Every structure is written in C-alpha cells, then in structure tokens.
Amino acid sequence: MYLEEKESIQLGIIGAGGMGRFYAQRFAQAGWKNVHVCDLPEKYESLKIEMQGTGVNVLPDGFHVSRRCDWIMYAVEAEHIDSCVAKYGPATKMGAVVGGQTSVKKPEVEAFEKYLPEDVHIISCHSMHGPGVNPKGQPLIVINHRGNEEKLDLTIKILSCFESKIALLSAEEHDRITADTQAVTHAAFLTMGSAWRANAQFPWLIPHFVGGIENVKVNVALRIYSNKWHVYAGLAIMNPIAKVQITQYARSVADLFKLMIQEKEEEFRVRIKTAGNFVFGGLQKDHKPILLDDQLLDEFSLSKIPKENRQPNSHLSLLAMVDCWYTLRLSPYDHMVCQTPLFRIWMGITEYLFRNPVMLEDTIQAALYRKEIRPDDMEFVTCARGWAECVSLGSMEGYEKRFEETADFFRHQFAESNVVGNRMIAMISKNTGQ
C-alpha cells in the first residue's frame, strides 16, 4: 500500500525558499512520484530550470498546487502566512491535508482555520533545523490540529523519509517550547554579532574570544548571520511568549553588568551560583555532557592565536542566559524534545561552563576585575537591549536592518565558518546520540 501511495498521492509545497526546496527534493529522492512546488509567479521560469532533473514538478502558483494536491505544506515566511493562505487556501482540494513549516504555529493555525474549507484536514509540522543540516535524528514536530487518524498516518509516512525524531505536540505547546529555547538562544548570538560589529572587532583576532567554547560562540553567531533574517524575526516577533523571554534576557545582561562594574563580588557570586544550582543542580552524576572537552573544541577555531596567548573572558552572554532561565523559572532540560542543533550547542557551552568549577571561577574573576574587557561587555549590554526593544516593538523592518548590517560586516567569513560549524554540529550530534 505504501508503494501505491507513493505512486498516486500528490504532494505540494507552496514556497520554494530554503526549507521548501529541501522538503521537495527529499520527497522526490525518497520515491514520491508526484511532488509539486511553486514560488512567486515571477520566479516560475527560473525555478523550472533549477528543478530540472530533480523529480520535482514546478507549478505556476499556489492555486495550481491547492487544486491538485492531496498533501500540502505552506513553506512561507511567518509574517506572510495569513495573506498566503487567504489567497490560495479556499481553492484547496476536498479532503486534502494542509500544514505549514513556519516557526510560530498560532498565526499559522489561525490562518488555516479562517480560510481553509471545513472538509480540509489541518496537520502541521516543523523541522527543528535549517536546510543545511542533516535531518537524521533531528526533532520534527507534528501538530494534528484537525485531522483524522488516517491523515495523520499518511503525514507521518510522508515525513518518515527524513529519518527525524517525530514528536506530537499541540500548536500552543510548540510555541511555548520554541520561545523558551530558540528565541532566547538566537537573541544571545545575535547580540554577540552586533556587539562585535559595533566595536569593529573580528573576534577570532582577539585573545579573550579564542579557544574552546569561544570557538563555539563565534562559529554559531556567524552561522546565524549567514542565514535569512526572516527565519529568526518571525519566531521572535510573532510569538508573544518569545518577547517575554528576550526582554528578560536583556534585563539579566544589564543586571549582571551593573554588579560587575561596581565589583559587588558577594552579590554577583550568589546570583550566579543560585541560578546555576537551579538549572544544573538536579543533574545526575551519570548525566552525559552535551559538549566534549574544551581541548577538543579547539579544533573548531577560526583564529591563529596560540593557545598560550588566550585570556579569560567574562562570558556575560552565558551567565545572563542561566540568570534568565532562573528568573523565569525555566528548566531548559524539559524542552529537549524541541531542541535545535543551535539550542543543543548553546545548552552545551552553558552546561560546560557551569559544571567546570575552575572555569566558572576564572569567569567570575574576569567579569568582576578584568577592566580591559569592560568595553566589550558594555557593548553587549547595549546590543542586547537594542534587540529586545526591536522585538518588543514588533518591528520587522528594524529587525532586518539590524541583522543585515551585522551580516554585511562578517560576510567575508561565512564560507569558512559554515564549513567549521557543520563539522562542529556533526561532532556534538554524535556525542549526544542525535
């Protein structure tokens, strides 16, 4: 029966960006014989040329996909989901399954409910990674909002070609978990990049930004800035829960910095240790660390600075993250079902710092008493607040401007950092059994 379905079921994808193409090509490679995709009408001819020989059929627009296909996925930007479904949704084939790949499910589901015919099944999904990551073993969320068992089974069959770990959640659960994990993770790395740009710094040339977990921070920040801005903007701005988390992160950054510049060691130390015990204190002795040792991470460096010339850093970005989790009473380990590669890495370097007493003590001392790194930390505070205000105001235009200005500053390094970053993600995924 499965082979018959691959011959007869018509699969359609509306939107041929990174994830839309990724899905379409994976389906075709898995043996689905009727895979259709469309993009903006003005891209029809160029997309046809690009997809020649892939087994993917390019259609002129979303009307053609909606009228023809039994299983349809909207792979469009979160900010455009409502207008796109309003335009093409009413033409959906009777009895079809419709879902989306946006990173925020509340507006997506609301658009489906508003514009799709009542006989259409709504079963959405979200691959918790970008198109450049091997999907095998990565989380893939499936949301059965309005579908029967037969259609849910079909959806899981279709998605099984990714060999991902499928988890069933509601739209509300999905948005809560992604806000708690992805939104703040992205905000931290975006802030790093903005601060480096504001100081006209290439971090791999500066001693206190080199080695071990510093390599991870640099590579991941550049990886984010090498992607499309809207991937992160939609998740942050259109998810109201995310705004709370990002605002608190900026507040934690500022609160800790105020203690640092006043050299209030006892208060600073108590705050760090209290937050660390809340997040990491319940881990069992046999807990397998997400990261391997600091020395192994040295191989993922973009720097030529000798190891012996490195200098301690305050790791304000990591200290503030744990303080943020504690303040909001969030346990990140509760959300590993929705872990993205970036979140797993972020958790890894944070866990590594807080569970290494010597490194944590060096960090506390650097934060309080290494005045030569204060300008970097001050810029980090300013940029964290800037990103939080941008998200709070709901400014897509402002988000894009901030993102692209920093991306342009680092663009010459993207090719190398992405190669190194892919190796790093593969190593960490292997270590954690993903």
Disulfide bonds with the S-S distance in Angstrom:
none
